[in-house]
């Protein structure tokens, strides 16, 4: 009699445990769904991933592309991470990533103004753009071709196929007005999802005559999309009283704020301007950092970069974007 008690007790305890587990499962407490199509090791991994608590890591690497030039405007090579001091909103940041950027893939939007004010230079623009593309684009790069006049038109979507780009340059279409700020906004949106260096190269006289996106909104979108804007300002007659100097200044500011550069070029100098853009893109440094101060604010954060440890008497100029928006427009932290 006493020997038979043990199996009965063990059976009773097992039955109680089974009922408790079944009850917990019906209430959704700590037990995942039954996995029948996985092996034992896979099932264990699946169960572990279901039962483990979710861990959210809020880490955002901020990339800053920097151009350094000497007093003559020539690129300065050979600098190291120790030569750079980086700060966000005045607070020093540790540089976690440093590299020379000439090898990093490029995503470029080439946007050509085909409005009436620059229409007479269109054939020159096509020739200069073609030389630029053939000299710069590598197999790892992508280029999107746009033209803009009264509206904005994507002529060739992102590709590294030179034949397609050449064909697109032969199909540029003119119009009477100039949707310049719409172009900046749409091109920046198009570049936002791309990786690596995101670049907008604009050829225009700076005149915007279409009531659409305004300048502040275009600039904000370029900054949010982390786009470097290179403005080639086509001024056929430098002393022309009809020049839109306000529009020219807007393009200059846009390039400065995003870390790009502006060039004044008469029609005969467009090829040289393109060559300068190409050289600039091949001589960049990359500084990456994780912001030390966490904040849920979507407000603009300023970035400053300075040099240290350079030869005495050297006069170096630095160009980089002035800051960034931590969140897309209209979004908030969870």
C-alpha positions in Angstrom: 0.0 0.0 0.0 2.7 2.5 0.9 4.7 1.8 -2.3 1.7 2.6 -4.5 1.2 6.0 -3.0 4.2 7.5 -4.8 3.0 7.0 -8.4 -0.4 8.3 -7.4 1.1 11.4 -5.9 3.3 12.0 -8.9 0.4 11.6 -11.3 -1.7 14.0 -9.3 1.1 16.7 -9.2 1.6 16.3 -13.0 -2.2 16.7 -13.6 -2.3 19.8 -11.5 0.7 21.3 -13.3 -0.8 20.5 -16.7 -4.1 22.2 -15.7 -2.2 25.3 -14.5 -0.3 25.6 -17.8 -3.5 25.1 -19.8 -5.2 27.8 -17.8 -2.3 30.2 -18.3 -2.3 29.5 -22.0 -6.0 30.2 -22.3 -5.4 33.6 -20.6 -2.4 34.4 -22.7 0.0 34.5 -19.7 3.7 33.9 -20.6 3.1 31.1 -23.1 3.6 31.7 -26.8 1.7 30.0 -29.6 2.4 26.3 -30.3 5.0 25.8 -33.0 4.5 22.6 -35.0 6.5 23.3 -38.2 9.9 24.0 -36.6 12.5 21.6 -35.3 13.3 21.4 -31.5 16.2 24.0 -31.7 14.2 26.3 -33.9 11.1 26.0 -31.7 13.2 26.9 -28.6 14.6 30.0 -30.4 11.1 31.0 -31.5 9.7 30.6 -28.0 12.6 32.6 -26.6 12.1 35.4 -29.0 8.4 35.6 -28.2 8.8 35.5 -24.4 11.8 37.9 -24.2 10.9 41.5 -23.5 11.4 44.0 -26.3 14.5 46.3 -25.8 14.4 49.6 -27.6 17.7 51.2 -28.4 17.6 54.9 -29.4 20.8 55.4 -31.3 21.3 57.8 -34.2 24.6 58.2 -35.9 24.9 61.7 -37.3 27.2 61.9 -40.3 28.9 65.2 -41.2 30.7 65.5 -44.5 33.5 68.1 -44.3 35.6 69.8 -47.0 38.9 71.4 -46.0 40.6 73.9 -48.3 43.7 76.0 -48.0 44.0 79.8 -48.6 44.1 79.2 -52.4 41.0 77.0 -52.3 42.9 73.7 -52.9 41.7 70.6 -51.0 43.7 69.7 -47.9 44.5 66.0 -47.7 46.1 63.9 -45.0 44.2 65.1 -41.9 43.3 62.6 -39.2 40.5 62.3 -36.7 42.6 64.0 -34.1 42.7 67.2 -36.3 38.9 67.7 -35.9 36.9 69.0 -33.0 33.1 68.5 -33.4 30.3 69.9 -31.3 26.5 69.8 -31.3 24.7 72.9 -30.0 28.0 74.0 -28.4 28.6 70.7 -26.6 31.7 68.7 -27.6 31.0 65.3 -29.2 33.2 62.2 -29.6 34.0 61.3 -33.2 33.0 57.7 -33.5 33.5 57.4 -37.3 36.2 58.9 -39.4 36.9 58.3 -43.1 38.1 59.9 -46.3 34.9 60.1 -48.4 36.1 59.7 -52.0 35.1 56.0 -52.0 31.7 56.3 -50.5 28.8 55.9 -53.0 27.1 59.0 -54.4 23.4 59.5 -55.0 23.0 62.6 -57.2 20.1 64.5 -58.6 21.2 66.6 -61.5 18.5 69.3 -62.0 18.8 71.6 -65.0 16.9 74.8 -65.4 15.3 74.9 -68.9 13.2 78.0 -68.4 13.1 80.9 -70.9 15.8 82.9 -69.1 18.5 80.3 -69.6 17.0 78.5 -72.7 19.7 79.9 -75.0 22.4 78.1 -73.0 20.6 74.7 -73.1 23.0 73.1 -75.6 26.0 74.2 -73.5 24.4 72.9 -70.4 23.8 69.5 -72.0 27.4 69.3 -73.1 28.8 70.3 -69.8 26.5 68.0 -67.9 27.4 65.0 -70.1 31.1 65.5 -69.4 30.4 65.9 -65.7 28.5 62.6 -65.6 31.0 60.6 -67.5 33.9 61.9 -65.4 32.2 61.4 -62.0 29.7 58.4 -62.0 31.2 55.1 -61.0 29.4 51.7 -60.9 28.5 52.2 -57.2 26.9 55.6 -57.9 23.4 56.5 -58.9 22.2 59.6 -60.8 18.7 61.0 -61.3 18.2 63.6 -64.1 15.5 66.3 -63.7 14.7 69.4 -65.8 12.5 72.2 -64.5 10.8 75.2 -66.0 7.0 75.7 -65.4 7.0 72.4 -63.6 9.5 69.7 -62.5 10.1 66.6 -64.6 12.1 63.5 -63.8 13.8 62.7 -67.2 15.8 59.7 -66.0 15.3 57.9 -62.7 18.2 56.9 -60.6 20.7 54.8 -62.6 24.4 54.5 -63.3 23.8 53.6 -67.0 25.6 56.4 -68.9 23.7 55.6 -72.1 20.4 56.3 -70.4 21.6 59.5 -68.9 23.0 60.7 -72.3 19.7 59.9 -73.9 17.9 61.9 -71.2 20.1 64.9 -71.7 19.0 64.9 -75.3 15.3 65.1 -74.2 15.4 68.2 -72.0 12.2 70.2 -72.4 11.8 74.0 -71.9 9.1 76.2 -70.6 8.4 79.8 -69.8 8.5 79.8 -65.9 10.9 78.5 -63.3 9.8 76.2 -60.5 13.2 76.4 -58.7 12.1 75.8 -55.0 9.7 73.0 -56.0 12.7 71.4 -57.7 14.9 71.6 -54.5 12.0 70.3 -52.4 11.2 67.3 -54.7 14.8 66.4 -55.4 15.5 66.4 -51.6 12.5 64.2 -51.0 13.7 61.8 -53.7 17.2 61.6 -52.1 16.0 61.1 -48.5 15.7 57.3 -48.7 19.2 56.8 -50.2 22.3 55.9 -48.4 25.8 57.3 -48.6 26.4 60.9 -49.8 23.3 62.6 -51.1 23.9 65.4 -53.6 21.8 67.9 -55.5 23.5 69.7 -58.4 21.5 72.6 -59.6 22.1 74.6 -62.8 20.0 77.8 -62.7 20.1 81.6 -62.7 18.3 81.6 -59.3 15.0 83.0 -60.5 11.9 81.3 -59.0 8.6 82.4 -60.7 6.2 79.6 -59.7 3.9 79.9 -56.7 4.5 76.6 -55.0 7.1 75.6 -52.3 8.7 78.6 -50.8 12.4 79.0 -50.0 12.3 78.2 -46.2 10.4 75.0 -46.9 12.8 73.9 -49.6 15.8 74.6 -47.4 14.3 72.6 -44.5 13.6 69.6 -46.7 17.2 69.7 -48.0 18.5 69.7 -44.4 16.1 67.0 -43.2 17.1 64.8 -46.1 20.8 65.5 -45.4 21.4 66.7 -49.0 24.6 68.5 -50.1 23.5 71.2 -52.5 25.8 72.4 -55.2 24.5 75.5 -57.1 25.9 76.4 -60.4 24.5 79.9 -61.0 24.3 80.5 -64.7 24.6 84.3 -65.2 24.9 85.0 -69.0 25.4 88.7 -68.5 27.0 89.6 -65.2 25.9 93.3 -65.3 22.4 92.6 -66.5 19.9 94.8 -64.6 17.3 92.1 -64.8 19.3 89.6 -62.8 17.5 88.1 -59.8 20.1 88.8 -57.2 17.7 87.7 -54.4 17.4 84.3 -56.1 21.1 84.1 -56.5 21.6 84.9 -52.8 19.1 82.2 -51.9 21.1 79.6 -53.8 24.3 80.7 -52.2 22.7 80.4 -48.7 21.2 77.0 -49.5 24.6 75.7 -50.5 26.3 77.1 -47.4 23.6 75.7 -45.0 23.8 72.2 -46.5 27.6 71.9 -46.7 27.7 72.1 -50.5 29.1 75.0 -52.6 28.1 77.6 -55.1 29.8 78.6 -58.3 29.1 81.5 -60.6 29.5 80.5 -64.2 28.8 82.2 -67.5 27.7 79.8 -70.2 31.2 79.3 -71.4 32.4 78.3 -67.9 29.9 75.6 -67.1 32.3 72.8 -67.9 34.9 74.3 -65.4 32.2 74.6 -62.7 31.2 71.0 -63.1 34.8 70.0 -62.8 35.1 71.9 -59.6 32.0 70.1 -58.2 33.5 66.7 -59.2 36.8 67.6 -57.4 34.9 68.8 -54.3 33.0 65.5 -54.0 36.2 63.5 -54.3 38.0 65.3 -51.4 35.6 65.0 -48.5 36.1 63.8 -44.9 33.4 61.9 -43.0 32.9 62.6 -39.3 30.2 60.5 -37.5 29.1 60.8 -33.9 26.4 59.6 -31.5 24.8 62.7 -29.8 25.7 62.6 -26.1 22.6 64.5 -25.1 19.3 62.7 -25.6 16.3 64.8 -26.3 12.8 64.2 -27.6 12.7 67.7 -29.2 12.4 67.7 -33.0 14.0 71.1 -33.2 17.0 71.9 -35.4 20.4 71.0 -33.8 23.5 73.0 -34.8 26.8 71.4 -35.7 30.2 73.0 -35.6 33.5 71.6 -36.7 37.0 73.2 -36.1 40.6 72.1 -36.7 43.4 71.6 -34.2 47.0 70.5 -34.5 47.5 72.0 -38.0 50.8 73.6 -39.0 51.3 77.1 -37.6 50.2 79.9 -39.9 48.1 77.6 -42.1 44.8 79.2 -43.2 42.2 76.4 -43.7 38.6 76.8 -44.4 36.0 74.2 -43.5 32.6 73.5 -45.1 29.9 71.3 -43.7 26.2 71.3 -43.0 25.2 73.7 -40.3 23.0 71.2 -38.5 20.2 68.6 -38.7 16.6 67.8 -37.7 16.5 64.7 -35.6 13.0 63.8 -36.7 11.0 63.9 -40.0 8.4 66.7 -40.4 5.4 66.3 -38.2 6.7 63.2 -36.3 7.3 62.8 -32.6 9.2 60.4 -30.3 7.2 57.5 -29.0 
